[in-house]
Amino acid sequence: MAFLVFLNVMEENPTKETLDEWHNDPSNWKWGIFYYNKKDRRVFLSKRLSFLGFTMNFANPNTLLVLIGFMLALEVITEFLHFIY
């Protein structure tokens, strides 16, 4: 959990209004579903329709690290379950 908090540390500390502007700007949403904004240092943020959950900022290089971590964790769990059963 501390790793995820570390990834969300922002270099410039934009205001809430700026973050909302970026989130609501259609040019930051590729195909309407992928958030891509190099100025925004957040890794996780709410989807365009916030009641649907969260998405990732695919312009942030740390997003790749998080995705690789999720895939590795899934692989370890899968191999562990195969080993048990």
N, C-alpha and C positions, 0 to 999 in steps of 0.2 A: 504494500500500500504506500509506503514511503517513496518507493520508486515512482509511482504514478503522480504523487504530489510533486516530486522533483521535476518531472517532465512538464508539469503545468506552470512552472515558474516563468513569469514573463520578464523579458529584458527591459521593456519600456514602460510597463504598467499602464496600458491604455485605459481610458475611462469606460464606465459602463455604457455610456452613450455611443462611444466609438465601437465597442464590441457589438452592441445592438445594430449599429449601422452596417458593420461588416457582415453580421449574420443575416440581415434582411436584404443585402445587396444580391440580386440575382446573378451577377457576374462572378460571384464567389462560389456558386453552386454549378458544378459540371453535370450536365444531363439532368439537373434538378435534384440529384440525390447525393452527389459527392462534393463535400466541402473542400475547397482548395483556395487558401489565402496565405501567401507568404508572410504578410505582415502580422498575422495572428499566430502567436506562439503556443496557443492551447493545443493539446493533443486531442482531448475529448471535449465535445460540446453538444448541446441539444440539437436534434434534427430540426428541419424547417417547421415541422409540426411537432412541437415539443412533447406532446403526449405519446408520441411513438418511440421515445427513448433517446439514445445518444448516437452520435456518429464520430468520426475521427477527421482531423484536419490533414488531408493527404499531402499538403504542401510542407508540413513539418517533418523534418528528417527523423525525428524521434518516433513518428508513427510507424515507420518500417520496423524499428526495434521492438515496439509493442506487438505488432503483428507477428513477427518472428517468435517472440516470447510466447504468445498465445498458441501458435502452431506447435512449438516445442513442448509446451505443457500438455497439449492434447495428445501428442505422440507418446509422451512418457506415460500418461494415464492409460492410453490404449494398450501399450506394450505391457504395462503392469497388469491390466485386466486379462490379457491373453496369457500371461504367465500364471496367474491365479487359477484360471479356468481352463 
